Amino acid sequence: MTLDKSLKVSGGAIKSRNVLTRVERLKRLKELDRWSEGDPVLGIPKTRVIKVSLKKKKKVKTEEDDKKKKKK
């Protein structure tokens, strides 16, 4: 069965997920020093997923831009 064009997301792989796989959770816990080798894999603690959001850059006004606006 095919998926309609209107339902497809253009950047689907880029979007942040709210559920990590067990391997990703273990990797994150190792970085936080909350898990070490030999600890049980089942029943590991939850990890917070950090959402990355890009802020738009503000355009810096220059003297040339002001001159162009005044001419119009």
C-alpha positions as CSV (number, residue, x, y, z in Angstrom):
1,M,0.0,0.0,0.0
2,T,1.4,3.4,-0.9
3,L,1.5,6.5,1.1
4,D,-0.3,9.6,-0.2
5,K,1.9,12.6,-1.0
6,S,0.1,14.9,1.4
7,L,1.0,12.6,4.3
8,K,4.7,12.3,3.6
9,V,7.1,14.4,5.7
10,S,10.0,15.9,3.8
11,G,12.5,15.8,6.7
12,G,11.3,12.7,8.4
13,A,14.8,11.3,9.3
14,I,15.9,14.7,10.7
15,K,13.1,15.0,13.2
16,S,14.0,14.2,16.8
17,R,12.5,11.0,18.2
18,N,11.1,10.8,21.7
19,V,12.0,7.1,22.2
20,L,15.5,5.8,22.1
21,T,16.6,2.2,21.4
22,R,18.2,0.2,24.1
23,V,21.6,0.7,22.5
24,E,21.1,4.5,22.3
25,R,20.0,4.6,25.9
26,L,23.0,2.6,27.1
27,K,25.3,4.9,25.2
28,R,23.7,8.0,26.7
29,L,23.9,6.5,30.2
30,K,27.6,5.7,29.7
31,E,28.2,9.4,28.9
32,L,26.4,10.4,32.1
33,D,28.3,7.8,34.1
34,R,25.0,6.2,35.2
35,W,25.7,2.7,33.7
36,S,28.8,0.6,33.5
37,E,29.8,-2.7,32.0
38,G,28.3,-5.6,33.9
39,D,25.2,-3.8,35.0
40,P,21.9,-5.5,34.0
41,V,20.6,-4.4,30.6
42,L,17.0,-4.9,31.5
43,G,15.3,-2.3,33.7
44,I,17.7,0.5,32.8
45,P,16.7,4.0,33.9
46,K,14.9,6.4,31.5
47,T,17.0,8.9,29.7
48,R,15.9,12.3,28.6
49,V,15.9,13.1,24.9
50,I,17.3,16.5,24.0
51,K,15.5,18.2,21.2
52,V,17.7,20.3,19.0
53,S,16.0,23.4,17.6
54,L,17.7,25.8,15.3
55,K,17.1,29.5,15.8
56,K,16.8,31.8,12.9
57,K,19.7,34.2,12.5
58,K,18.8,37.9,12.8
59,K,19.8,40.0,9.8
60,V,22.3,42.7,10.8
61,K,21.4,46.1,9.4
62,T,24.1,47.9,7.5
63,E,24.5,51.4,6.2
64,E,24.0,50.1,2.6
65,D,20.7,48.5,3.5
66,D,19.5,51.8,5.0
67,K,20.5,53.7,1.9
68,K,18.7,51.2,-0.4
69,K,15.5,51.6,1.7
70,K,15.6,55.4,1.6
71,K,15.9,55.4,-2.2
72,K,12.7,53.3,-2.6
